């Protein structure tokens, strides 16, 4: 990831199959959308299953200390083995 990205908000990620980073639950028909993170910092190596704004998912194998440049709204608990994750924002 380019060093030019500076984040000024970090939210500890609690892995969940239903609750987004901002505390909302995903629904395609929801009147308001979840606020996506700009990136995810991964402290402990493993698999990250990210959920994107449209509800699709992606599985990524990540080394410890990596930052994933993903605009996602949640990290699923099912299959995710990475630890010490933070959602990063530019606000």
C-alpha positions in Angstrom: 0.0 0.0 0.0 1.2 3.5 -0.8 2.6 5.4 2.1 0.5 8.4 1.0 -2.6 7.2 2.7 -3.0 8.7 6.2 -5.9 7.5 8.4 -7.2 9.5 11.3 -9.8 7.0 12.7 -9.4 3.4 13.7 -12.1 1.0 14.9 -11.3 -2.4 16.4 -12.9 -5.0 14.3 -15.1 -7.6 15.9 -15.6 -10.4 13.4 -19.3 -11.0 12.7 -21.5 -12.6 10.0 -24.3 -10.0 10.6 -23.1 -6.8 12.2 -21.1 -4.2 10.3 -18.3 -2.0 11.6 -20.7 0.9 12.2 -23.1 -1.4 14.2 -25.7 -1.7 11.4 -26.8 -5.0 9.8 -26.6 -5.4 6.1 -29.7 -5.4 4.0 -30.0 -4.8 0.2 -33.2 -2.9 0.8 -31.9 -0.8 3.8 -32.7 2.9 3.6 -29.2 3.8 4.8 -26.0 2.1 3.8 -23.2 1.0 6.1 -20.1 3.2 6.2 -17.3 1.3 4.5 -13.7 1.4 5.9 -11.0 2.7 3.7 -8.6 -0.1 4.6 -8.1 -3.0 7.1 -5.0 -3.3 9.2 -4.3 -7.0 10.2 -2.1 -7.5 13.2 -2.1 -11.3 13.3 -1.6 -13.3 10.1 -4.5 -15.4 8.6 -7.5 -15.3 6.3 -9.7 -12.3 6.1 -13.2 -12.7 4.7 -14.3 -9.1 3.8 -17.8 -8.1 3.0 -18.2 -5.3 0.5 -21.0 -2.7 0.2 -23.0 -4.8 -2.3 -22.9 -7.8 0.0 -20.3 -9.7 -2.0 -17.3 -11.3 -0.2 -13.6 -11.8 -0.8 -11.2 -14.1 1.0 -7.6 -12.9 1.4 -4.6 -14.6 3.0 -2.8 -11.8 4.8 0.6 -11.7 6.6 0.9 -10.0 10.1 1.3 -6.3 9.9 -0.3 -5.9 6.5 -2.9 -3.3 5.5 -5.5 -4.3 3.0 -6.8 -1.4 0.8 -10.4 -2.6 0.8 -13.6 -0.5 1.0 -15.6 -3.0 3.0 -18.3 -2.9 5.7 -17.6 -6.0 7.7 -15.3 -9.0 8.3 -17.2 -12.2 8.6 -16.4 -14.5 11.5 -16.9 -17.6 9.5 -13.6 -18.7 7.9 -11.7 -15.5 9.1 -8.6 -16.6 11.1 -6.7 -13.3 11.1 -6.6 -11.4 14.4 -6.0 -7.9 15.8 -7.8 -6.2 12.9 -8.7 -2.5 12.7 -11.0 -0.7 10.3 -9.2 2.4 9.1 -11.0 5.6 8.0 -10.1 9.0 6.5 -12.6 11.5 8.1 
